[in-house]
Amino acid sequence: MFENISDALHREMLKLDEKYSGGTQLSDKDLMDIDKMAHALKCIATYEAMNGGSYRDRGRTAGRYYEQDGYNSYRR
């Protein structure tokens, strides 16, 4: 559930991660965007957990969630 939203959020987070990979100073706007996206991802994961769903193993694709030992983790 909400895989497309989660995927879009992950793509945006990866773009920002690449932007800051060279040691660029984090801007206030990007920090606020990162905070909102992280919060949205956490809320989606919580909603899934409360409704009996979970992120299923979605393969070894970069930037996807996978479930291991009952915990959802971000794999890069």
PDB file of N, CA, C and O in Angstrom:
ATOM      1  N   MET A   1       0.831  -1.173   0.000  1.00  0.00           N
ATOM      2  CA  MET A   1       0.000   0.000   0.000  1.00  0.00           C
ATOM      3  C   MET A   1       0.885   1.249   0.000  1.00  0.00           C
ATOM      4  O   MET A   1       1.909   1.286   0.681  1.00  0.00           O
ATOM      5  N   PHE A   2       0.505   2.225  -0.731  1.00  0.00           N
ATOM      6  CA  PHE A   2       1.209   3.512  -0.838  1.00  0.00           C
ATOM      7  C   PHE A   2       2.617   3.368  -1.419  1.00  0.00           C
ATOM      8  O   PHE A   2       3.483   4.203  -1.156  1.00  0.00           O
ATOM      9  N   GLU A   3       2.851   2.313  -2.206  1.00  0.00           N
ATOM     10  CA  GLU A   3       4.181   2.100  -2.767  1.00  0.00           C
ATOM     11  C   GLU A   3       4.608   3.244  -3.679  1.00  0.00           C
ATOM     12  O   GLU A   3       5.770   3.649  -3.662  1.00  0.00           O
ATOM     13  N   ASN A   4       3.680   3.763  -4.470  1.00  0.00           N
ATOM     14  CA  ASN A   4       4.037   4.835  -5.406  1.00  0.00           C
ATOM     15  C   ASN A   4       4.425   6.111  -4.669  1.00  0.00           C
ATOM     16  O   ASN A   4       5.364   6.801  -5.067  1.00  0.00           O
ATOM     17  N   ILE A   5       3.708   6.422  -3.603  1.00  0.00           N
ATOM     18  CA  ILE A   5       4.047   7.599  -2.801  1.00  0.00           C
ATOM     19  C   ILE A   5       5.404   7.394  -2.144  1.00  0.00           C
ATOM     20  O   ILE A   5       6.252   8.287  -2.163  1.00  0.00           O
ATOM     21  N   SER A   6       5.604   6.223  -1.566  1.00  0.00           N
ATOM     22  CA  SER A   6       6.885   5.921  -0.918  1.00  0.00           C
ATOM     23  C   SER A   6       8.038   5.981  -1.910  1.00  0.00           C
ATOM     24  O   SER A   6       9.103   6.518  -1.604  1.00  0.00           O
ATOM     25  N   ASP A   7       7.822   5.430  -3.095  1.00  0.00           N
ATOM     26  CA  ASP A   7       8.874   5.454  -4.116  1.00  0.00           C
ATOM     27  C   ASP A   7       9.220   6.891  -4.514  1.00  0.00           C
ATOM     28  O   ASP A   7      10.394   7.226  -4.674  1.00  0.00           O
ATOM     29  N   ALA A   8       8.197   7.742  -4.675  1.00  0.00           N
ATOM     30  CA  ALA A   8       8.440   9.139  -5.043  1.00  0.00           C
ATOM     31  C   ALA A   8       9.225   9.855  -3.941  1.00  0.00           C
ATOM     32  O   ALA A   8      10.140  10.626  -4.229  1.00  0.00           O
ATOM     33  N   LEU A   9       8.867   9.601  -2.689  1.00  0.00           N
ATOM     34  CA  LEU A   9       9.584  10.215  -1.575  1.00  0.00           C
ATOM     35  C   LEU A   9      11.032   9.742  -1.534  1.00  0.00           C
ATOM     36  O   LEU A   9      11.942  10.535  -1.290  1.00  0.00           O
ATOM     37  N   HIS A  10      11.243   8.450  -1.772  1.00  0.00           N
ATOM     38  CA  HIS A  10      12.605   7.914  -1.779  1.00  0.00           C
ATOM     39  C   HIS A  10      13.440   8.521  -2.909  1.00  0.00           C
ATOM     40  O   HIS A  10      14.614   8.839  -2.720  1.00  0.00           O
ATOM     41  N   ARG A  11      12.831   8.678  -4.072  1.00  0.00           N
ATOM     42  CA  ARG A  11      13.561   9.290  -5.193  1.00  0.00           C
ATOM     43  C   ARG A  11      13.998  10.712  -4.842  1.00  0.00           C
ATOM     44  O   ARG A  11      15.129  11.105  -5.128  1.00  0.00           O
ATOM     45  N   GLU A  12      13.111  11.474  -4.230  1.00  0.00           N
ATOM     46  CA  GLU A  12      13.455  12.841  -3.845  1.00  0.00           C
ATOM     47  C   GLU A  12      14.547  12.863  -2.779  1.00  0.00           C
ATOM     48  O   GLU A  12      15.443  13.706  -2.825  1.00  0.00           O
ATOM     49  N   MET A  13      14.475  11.946  -1.827  1.00  0.00           N
ATOM     50  CA  MET A  13      15.503  11.874  -0.786  1.00  0.00           C
ATOM     51  C   MET A  13      16.851  11.500  -1.398  1.00  0.00           C
ATOM     52  O   MET A  13      17.885  12.037  -0.999  1.00  0.00           O
ATOM     53  N   LEU A  14      16.845  10.575  -2.370  1.00  0.00           N
ATOM     54  CA  LEU A  14      18.090  10.182  -3.025  1.00  0.00           C
ATOM     55  C   LEU A  14      18.698  11.347  -3.812  1.00  0.00           C
ATOM     56  O   LEU A  14      19.918  11.513  -3.832  1.00  0.00           O
ATOM     57  N   LYS A  15      17.851  12.152  -4.457  1.00  0.00           N
ATOM     58  CA  LYS A  15      18.352  13.328  -5.174  1.00  0.00           C
ATOM     59  C   LYS A  15      19.053  14.286  -4.207  1.00  0.00           C
ATOM     60  O   LYS A  15      20.123  14.816  -4.505  1.00  0.00           O
ATOM     61  N   LEU A  16      18.433  14.495  -3.052  1.00  0.00           N
ATOM     62  CA  LEU A  16      19.044  15.383  -2.059  1.00  0.00           C
ATOM     63  C   LEU A  16      20.327  14.776  -1.504  1.00  0.00           C
ATOM     64  O   LEU A  16      21.297  15.492  -1.256  1.00  0.00           O
ATOM     65  N   ASP A  17      20.336  13.465  -1.309  1.00  0.00           N
ATOM     66  CA  ASP A  17      21.539  12.797  -0.820  1.00  0.00           C
ATOM     67  C   ASP A  17      22.687  12.987  -1.800  1.00  0.00           C
ATOM     68  O   ASP A  17      23.820  13.247  -1.396  1.00  0.00           O
ATOM     69  N   GLU A  18      22.393  12.858  -3.080  1.00  0.00           N
ATOM     70  CA  GLU A  18      23.419  13.073  -4.112  1.00  0.00           C
ATOM     71  C   GLU A  18      23.886  14.523  -4.122  1.00  0.00           C
ATOM     72  O   GLU A  18      25.074  14.799  -4.287  1.00  0.00           O
ATOM     73  N   LYS A  19      22.948  15.444  -3.944  1.00  0.00           N
ATOM     74  CA  LYS A  19      23.280  16.874  -3.923  1.00  0.00           C
ATOM     75  C   LYS A  19      24.290  17.191  -2.818  1.00  0.00           C
ATOM     76  O   LYS A  19      25.174  18.029  -3.002  1.00  0.00           O
ATOM     77  N   TYR A  20      24.157  16.525  -1.683  1.00  0.00           N
ATOM     78  CA  TYR A  20      25.008  16.816  -0.531  1.00  0.00           C
ATOM     79  C   TYR A  20      26.169  15.840  -0.376  1.00  0.00           C
ATOM     80  O   TYR A  20      26.874  15.881   0.632  1.00  0.00           O
ATOM     81  N   SER A  21      26.377  14.971  -1.346  1.00  0.00           N
ATOM     82  CA  SER A  21      27.463  13.996  -1.240  1.00  0.00           C
ATOM     83  C   SER A  21      28.844  14.639  -1.319  1.00  0.00           C
ATOM     84  O   SER A  21      29.828  14.058  -0.863  1.00  0.00           O
ATOM     85  N   GLY A  22      28.918  15.835  -1.898  1.00  0.00           N
ATOM     86  CA  GLY A  22      30.209  16.503  -2.043  1.00  0.00           C
ATOM     87  C   GLY A  22      30.574  17.410  -0.889  1.00  0.00           C
ATOM     88  O   GLY A  22      31.564  18.139  -0.961  1.00  0.00           O
ATOM     89  N   GLY A  23      29.789  17.375   0.177  1.00  0.00           N
ATOM     90  CA  GLY A  23      30.105  18.199   1.327  1.00  0.00           C
ATOM     91  C   GLY A  23      29.468  19.575   1.307  1.00  0.00           C
ATOM     92  O   GLY A  23      29.832  20.444   2.100  1.00  0.00           O
ATOM     93  N   THR A  24      28.520  19.776   0.404  1.00  0.00           N
ATOM     94  CA  THR A  24      27.801  21.043   0.335  1.00  0.00           C
ATOM     95  C   THR A  24      27.072  21.287   1.647  1.00  0.00           C
ATOM     96  O   THR A  24      26.560  20.352   2.263  1.00  0.00           O
ATOM     97  N   GLN A  25      27.023  22.556   2.079  1.00  0.00           N
ATOM     98  CA  GLN A  25      26.330  22.888   3.318  1.00  0.00           C
ATOM     99  C   GLN A  25      24.819  22.736   3.112  1.00  0.00           C
ATOM    100  O   GLN A  25      24.274  23.189   2.106  1.00  0.00           O
ATOM    101  N   LEU A  26      24.162  22.103   4.063  1.00  0.00           N
ATOM    102  CA  LEU A  26      22.736  21.835   4.003  1.00  0.00           C
ATOM    103  C   LEU A  26      21.946  23.132   4.139  1.00  0.00           C
ATOM    104  O   LEU A  26      22.158  23.900   5.078  1.00  0.00           O
ATOM    105  N   SER A  27      21.040  23.370   3.206  1.00  0.00           N
ATOM    106  CA  SER A  27      20.228  24.587   3.259  1.00  0.00           C
ATOM    107  C   SER A  27      19.031  24.364   4.186  1.00  0.00           C
ATOM    108  O   SER A  27      18.601  23.233   4.410  1.00  0.00           O
ATOM    109  N   ASP A  28      18.508  25.465   4.716  1.00  0.00           N
ATOM    110  CA  ASP A  28      17.340  25.377   5.596  1.00  0.00           C
ATOM    111  C   ASP A  28      16.142  24.788   4.866  1.00  0.00           C
ATOM    112  O   ASP A  28      15.403  23.982   5.433  1.00  0.00           O
ATOM    113  N   LYS A  29      15.945  25.186   3.605  1.00  0.00           N
ATOM    114  CA  LYS A  29      14.816  24.667   2.842  1.00  0.00           C
ATOM    115  C   LYS A  29      14.928  23.162   2.633  1.00  0.00           C
ATOM    116  O   LYS A  29      13.956  22.429   2.820  1.00  0.00           O
ATOM    117  N   ASP A  30      16.114  22.705   2.244  1.00  0.00           N
ATOM    118  CA  ASP A  30      16.297  21.265   2.033  1.00  0.00           C
ATOM    119  C   ASP A  30      16.128  20.493   3.336  1.00  0.00           C
ATOM    120  O   ASP A  30      15.562  19.399   3.339  1.00  0.00           O
ATOM    121  N   LEU A  31      16.611  21.050   4.439  1.00  0.00           N
ATOM    122  CA  LEU A  31      16.434  20.390   5.729  1.00  0.00           C
ATOM    123  C   LEU A  31      14.953  20.254   6.059  1.00  0.00           C
ATOM    124  O   LEU A  31      14.525  19.208   6.547  1.00  0.00           O
ATOM    125  N   MET A  32      14.174  21.285   5.801  1.00  0.00           N
ATOM    126  CA  MET A  32      12.736  21.218   6.047  1.00  0.00           C
ATOM    127  C   MET A  32      12.074  20.189   5.131  1.00  0.00           C
ATOM    128  O   MET A  32      11.190  19.451   5.565  1.00  0.00           O
ATOM    129  N   ASP A  33      12.497  20.138   3.871  1.00  0.00           N
ATOM    130  CA  ASP A  33      11.953  19.146   2.940  1.00  0.00           C
ATOM    131  C   ASP A  33      12.296  17.727   3.379  1.00  0.00           C
ATOM    132  O   ASP A  33      11.446  16.839   3.336  1.00  0.00           O
ATOM    133  N   ILE A  34      13.528  17.516   3.798  1.00  0.00           N
ATOM    134  CA  ILE A  34      13.970  16.194   4.267  1.00  0.00           C
ATOM    135  C   ILE A  34      13.160  15.778   5.482  1.00  0.00           C
ATOM    136  O   ILE A  34      12.724  14.631   5.587  1.00  0.00           O
ATOM    137  N   ASP A  35      12.961  16.716   6.400  1.00  0.00           N
ATOM    138  CA  ASP A  35      12.190  16.427   7.613  1.00  0.00           C
ATOM    139  C   ASP A  35      10.758  16.024   7.253  1.00  0.00           C
ATOM    140  O   ASP A  35      10.234  15.060   7.811  1.00  0.00           O
ATOM    141  N   LYS A  36      10.129  16.737   6.344  1.00  0.00           N
ATOM    142  CA  LYS A  36       8.756  16.423   5.930  1.00  0.00           C
ATOM    143  C   LYS A  36       8.675  15.062   5.244  1.00  0.00           C
ATOM    144  O   LYS A  36       7.754  14.285   5.496  1.00  0.00           O
ATOM    145  N   MET A  37       9.650  14.781   4.372  1.00  0.00           N
ATOM    146  CA  MET A  37       9.633  13.504   3.667  1.00  0.00           C
ATOM    147  C   MET A  37       9.878  12.341   4.627  1.00  0.00           C
ATOM    148  O   MET A  37       9.219  11.305   4.533  1.00  0.00           O
ATOM    149  N   ALA A  38      10.821  12.513   5.546  1.00  0.00           N
ATOM    150  CA  ALA A  38      11.101  11.460   6.523  1.00  0.00           C
ATOM    151  C   ALA A  38       9.873  11.220   7.399  1.00  0.00           C
ATOM    152  O   ALA A  38       9.536  10.077   7.706  1.00  0.00           O
ATOM    153  N   HIS A  39       9.211  12.293   7.795  1.00  0.00           N
ATOM    154  CA  HIS A  39       8.004  12.166   8.608  1.00  0.00           C
ATOM    155  C   HIS A  39       6.906  11.435   7.836  1.00  0.00           C
ATOM    156  O   HIS A  39       6.222  10.571   8.385  1.00  0.00           O
ATOM    157  N   ALA A  40       6.741  11.786   6.566  1.00  0.00           N
ATOM    158  CA  ALA A  40       5.730  11.123   5.742  1.00  0.00           C
ATOM    159  C   ALA A  40       6.026   9.632   5.601  1.00  0.00           C
ATOM    160  O   ALA A  40       5.117   8.808   5.698  1.00  0.00           O
ATOM    161  N   LEU A  41       7.288   9.284   5.375  1.00  0.00           N
ATOM    162  CA  LEU A  41       7.656   7.864   5.262  1.00  0.00           C
ATOM    163  C   LEU A  41       7.389   7.116   6.560  1.00  0.00           C
ATOM    164  O   LEU A  41       6.909   5.982   6.547  1.00  0.00           O
ATOM    165  N   LYS A  42       7.705   7.759   7.680  1.00  0.00           N
ATOM    166  CA  LYS A  42       7.463   7.133   8.981  1.00  0.00           C
ATOM    167  C   LYS A  42       5.964   6.948   9.213  1.00  0.00           C
ATOM    168  O   LYS A  42       5.537   5.917   9.732  1.00  0.00           O
ATOM    169  N   CYS A  43       5.180   7.929   8.835  1.00  0.00           N
ATOM    170  CA  CYS A  43       3.727   7.837   8.998  1.00  0.00           C
ATOM    171  C   CYS A  43       3.146   6.712   8.135  1.00  0.00           C
ATOM    172  O   CYS A  43       2.276   5.967   8.587  1.00  0.00           O
ATOM    173  N   ILE A  44       3.620   6.594   6.914  1.00  0.00           N
ATOM    174  CA  ILE A  44       3.148   5.522   6.037  1.00  0.00           C
ATOM    175  C   ILE A  44       3.501   4.161   6.635  1.00  0.00           C
ATOM    176  O   ILE A  44       2.674   3.250   6.645  1.00  0.00           O
ATOM    177  N   ALA A  45       4.731   4.028   7.133  1.00  0.00           N
ATOM    178  CA  ALA A  45       5.152   2.758   7.746  1.00  0.00           C
ATOM    179  C   ALA A  45       4.302   2.458   8.978  1.00  0.00           C
ATOM    180  O   ALA A  45       3.929   1.306   9.202  1.00  0.00           O
ATOM    181  N   THR A  46       3.994   3.470   9.772  1.00  0.00           N
ATOM    182  CA  THR A  46       3.162   3.276  10.961  1.00  0.00           C
ATOM    183  C   THR A  46       1.754   2.870  10.564  1.00  0.00           C
ATOM    184  O   THR A  46       1.179   1.957  11.156  1.00  0.00           O
ATOM    185  N   TYR A  47       1.201   3.537   9.573  1.00  0.00           N
ATOM    186  CA  TYR A  47      -0.130   3.203   9.079  1.00  0.00           C
ATOM    187  C   TYR A  47      -0.176   1.754   8.611  1.00  0.00           C
ATOM    188  O   TYR A  47      -1.110   1.018   8.928  1.00  0.00           O
ATOM    189  N   GLU A  48       0.836   1.355   7.858  1.00  0.00           N
ATOM    190  CA  GLU A  48       0.926  -0.028   7.382  1.00  0.00           C
ATOM    191  C   GLU A  48       0.963  -1.005   8.557  1.00  0.00           C
ATOM    192  O   GLU A  48       0.260  -2.015   8.550  1.00  0.00           O
ATOM    193  N   ALA A  49       1.774  -0.708   9.552  1.00  0.00           N
ATOM    194  CA  ALA A  49       1.917  -1.606  10.702  1.00  0.00           C
ATOM    195  C   ALA A  49       0.614  -1.701  11.492  1.00  0.00           C
ATOM    196  O   ALA A  49       0.256  -2.777  11.971  1.00  0.00           O
ATOM    197  N   MET A  50      -0.087  -0.595  11.627  1.00  0.00           N
ATOM    198  CA  MET A  50      -1.332  -0.581  12.396  1.00  0.00           C
ATOM    199  C   MET A  50      -2.459  -1.288  11.668  1.00  0.00           C
ATOM    200  O   MET A  50      -3.427  -1.712  12.299  1.00  0.00           O
ATOM    201  N   ASN A  51      -2.357  -1.422  10.381  1.00  0.00           N
ATOM    202  CA  ASN A  51      -3.411  -2.055   9.595  1.00  0.00           C
ATOM    203  C   ASN A  51      -3.024  -3.446   9.119  1.00  0.00           C
ATOM    204  O   ASN A  51      -3.602  -3.968   8.166  1.00  0.00           O
ATOM    205  N   GLY A  52      -2.050  -4.037   9.781  1.00  0.00           N
ATOM    206  CA  GLY A  52      -1.683  -5.411   9.476  1.00  0.00           C
ATOM    207  C   GLY A  52      -0.843  -5.581   8.230  1.00  0.00           C
ATOM    208  O   GLY A  52      -0.513  -6.710   7.867  1.00  0.00           O
ATOM    209  N   GLY A  53      -0.494  -4.515   7.575  1.00  0.00           N
ATOM    210  CA  GLY A  53       0.335  -4.611   6.378  1.00  0.00           C
ATOM    211  C   GLY A  53       1.779  -4.331   6.716  1.00  0.00           C
ATOM    212  O   GLY A  53       2.081  -3.838   7.803  1.00  0.00           O
ATOM    213  N   SER A  54       2.642  -4.630   5.831  1.00  0.00           N
ATOM    214  CA  SER A  54       4.047  -4.289   5.996  1.00  0.00           C
ATOM    215  C   SER A  54       4.659  -4.172   4.613  1.00  0.00           C
ATOM    216  O   SER A  54       4.104  -4.664   3.630  1.00  0.00           O
ATOM    217  N   TYR A  55       5.781  -3.532   4.551  1.00  0.00           N
ATOM    218  CA  TYR A  55       6.482  -3.484   3.280  1.00  0.00           C
ATOM    219  C   TYR A  55       7.043  -4.876   3.028  1.00  0.00           C
ATOM    220  O   TYR A  55       7.785  -5.434   3.836  1.00  0.00           O
ATOM    221  N   ARG A  56       6.663  -5.404   1.892  1.00  0.00           N
ATOM    222  CA  ARG A  56       7.156  -6.727   1.536  1.00  0.00           C
ATOM    223  C   ARG A  56       8.541  -6.598   0.923  1.00  0.00           C
ATOM    224  O   ARG A  56       8.948  -5.520   0.490  1.00  0.00           O
ATOM    225  N   ASP A  57       9.248  -7.702   0.893  1.00  0.00           N
ATOM    226  CA  ASP A  57      10.559  -7.712   0.251  1.00  0.00           C
ATOM    227  C   ASP A  57      10.371  -7.296  -1.198  1.00  0.00           C
ATOM    228  O   ASP A  57       9.674  -7.964  -1.961  1.00  0.00           O
ATOM    229  N   ARG A  58      10.996  -6.193  -1.567  1.00  0.00           N
ATOM    230  CA  ARG A  58      10.828  -5.665  -2.914  1.00  0.00           C
ATOM    231  C   ARG A  58      12.109  -5.822  -3.713  1.00  0.00           C
ATOM    232  O   ARG A  58      12.361  -5.061  -4.647  1.00  0.00           O
ATOM    233  N   GLY A  59      12.902  -6.786  -3.357  1.00  0.00           N
ATOM    234  CA  GLY A  59      14.111  -7.050  -4.114  1.00  0.00           C
ATOM    235  C   GLY A  59      15.285  -6.226  -3.643  1.00  0.00           C
ATOM    236  O   GLY A  59      15.223  -5.567  -2.605  1.00  0.00           O
ATOM    237  N   ARG A  60      16.335  -6.267  -4.398  1.00  0.00           N
ATOM    238  CA  ARG A  60      17.572  -5.571  -4.034  1.00  0.00           C
ATOM    239  C   ARG A  60      17.729  -4.272  -4.826  1.00  0.00           C
ATOM    240  O   ARG A  60      18.845  -3.829  -5.098  1.00  0.00           O
ATOM    241  N   THR A  61      16.609  -3.676  -5.188  1.00  0.00           N
ATOM    242  CA  THR A  61      16.645  -2.416  -5.933  1.00  0.00           C
ATOM    243  C   THR A  61      17.080  -1.302  -5.004  1.00  0.00           C
ATOM    244  O   THR A  61      16.603  -1.207  -3.873  1.00  0.00           O
ATOM    245  N   ALA A  62      17.974  -0.467  -5.471  1.00  0.00           N
ATOM    246  CA  ALA A  62      18.483   0.625  -4.640  1.00  0.00           C
ATOM    247  C   ALA A  62      17.349   1.560  -4.250  1.00  0.00           C
ATOM    248  O   ALA A  62      16.462   1.864  -5.047  1.00  0.00           O
ATOM    249  N   GLY A  63      17.403   2.006  -3.001  1.00  0.00           N
ATOM    250  CA  GLY A  63      16.454   2.990  -2.538  1.00  0.00           C
ATOM    251  C   GLY A  63      15.079   2.445  -2.229  1.00  0.00           C
ATOM    252  O   GLY A  63      14.092   3.175  -2.312  1.00  0.00           O
ATOM    253  N   ARG A  64      14.995   1.187  -1.878  1.00  0.00           N
ATOM    254  CA  ARG A  64      13.700   0.585  -1.577  1.00  0.00           C
ATOM    255  C   ARG A  64      13.690   0.055  -0.150  1.00  0.00           C
ATOM    256  O   ARG A  64      14.732  -0.231   0.441  1.00  0.00           O
ATOM    257  N   TYR A  65      12.477  -0.066   0.381  1.00  0.00           N
ATOM    258  CA  TYR A  65      12.323  -0.683   1.689  1.00  0.00           C
ATOM    259  C   TYR A  65      12.341  -2.201   1.539  1.00  0.00           C
ATOM    260  O   TYR A  65      11.913  -2.743   0.520  1.00  0.00           O
ATOM    261  N   TYR A  66      12.835  -2.867   2.554  1.00  0.00           N
ATOM    262  CA  TYR A  66      12.747  -4.312   2.595  1.00  0.00           C
ATOM    263  C   TYR A  66      12.542  -4.710   4.046  1.00  0.00           C
ATOM    264  O   TYR A  66      12.929  -3.990   4.966  1.00  0.00           O
ATOM    265  N   GLU A  67      11.933  -5.857   4.230  1.00  0.00           N
ATOM    266  CA  GLU A  67      11.662  -6.307   5.586  1.00  0.00           C
ATOM    267  C   GLU A  67      12.653  -7.393   5.956  1.00  0.00           C
ATOM    268  O   GLU A  67      12.867  -8.343   5.203  1.00  0.00           O
ATOM    269  N   GLN A  68      13.252  -7.240   7.120  1.00  0.00           N
ATOM    270  CA  GLN A  68      14.214  -8.216   7.601  1.00  0.00           C
ATOM    271  C   GLN A  68      13.980  -8.375   9.095  1.00  0.00           C
ATOM    272  O   GLN A  68      14.043  -7.399   9.843  1.00  0.00           O
ATOM    273  N   ASP A  69      13.717  -9.576   9.524  1.00  0.00           N
ATOM    274  CA  ASP A  69      13.490  -9.871  10.936  1.00  0.00           C
ATOM    275  C   ASP A  69      12.378  -9.010  11.523  1.00  0.00           C
ATOM    276  O   ASP A  69      12.448  -8.616  12.687  1.00  0.00           O
ATOM    277  N   GLY A  70      11.347  -8.715  10.719  1.00  0.00           N
ATOM    278  CA  GLY A  70      10.208  -7.967  11.213  1.00  0.00           C
ATOM    279  C   GLY A  70      10.381  -6.468  11.274  1.00  0.00           C
ATOM    280  O   GLY A  70       9.466  -5.766  11.705  1.00  0.00           O
ATOM    281  N   TYR A  71      11.536  -5.948  10.851  1.00  0.00           N
ATOM    282  CA  TYR A  71      11.780  -4.506  10.880  1.00  0.00           C
ATOM    283  C   TYR A  71      11.897  -3.988   9.472  1.00  0.00           C
ATOM    284  O   TYR A  71      12.524  -4.623   8.624  1.00  0.00           O
ATOM    285  N   ASN A  72      11.304  -2.844   9.208  1.00  0.00           N
ATOM    286  CA  ASN A  72      11.440  -2.211   7.904  1.00  0.00           C
ATOM    287  C   ASN A  72      12.684  -1.366   7.909  1.00  0.00           C
ATOM    288  O   ASN A  72      12.887  -0.564   8.821  1.00  0.00           O
ATOM    289  N   SER A  73      13.511  -1.529   6.919  1.00  0.00           N
ATOM    290  CA  SER A  73      14.783  -0.809   6.838  1.00  0.00           C
ATOM    291  C   SER A  73      14.930  -0.235   5.448  1.00  0.00           C
ATOM    292  O   SER A  73      14.380  -0.758   4.479  1.00  0.00           O
ATOM    293  N   TYR A  74      15.679   0.848   5.363  1.00  0.00           N
ATOM    294  CA  TYR A  74      15.948   1.469   4.078  1.00  0.00           C
ATOM    295  C   TYR A  74      17.243   0.913   3.541  1.00  0.00           C
ATOM    296  O   TYR A  74      18.277   0.990   4.205  1.00  0.00           O
ATOM    297  N   ARG A  75      17.201   0.358   2.357  1.00  0.00           N
ATOM    298  CA  ARG A  75      18.400  -0.195   1.718  1.00  0.00           C
ATOM    299  C   ARG A  75      18.804   0.721   0.596  1.00  0.00           C
ATOM    300  O   ARG A  75      17.989   1.074  -0.256  1.00  0.00           O
ATOM    301  N   ARG A  76      20.033   1.098   0.592  1.00  0.00           N
ATOM    302  CA  ARG A  76      20.556   2.008  -0.421  1.00  0.00           C
ATOM    303  C   ARG A  76      21.416   1.257  -1.388  1.00  0.00           C
ATOM    304  O   ARG A  76      21.954   1.849  -2.324  1.00  0.00           O
TER     305      ARG A  76
END
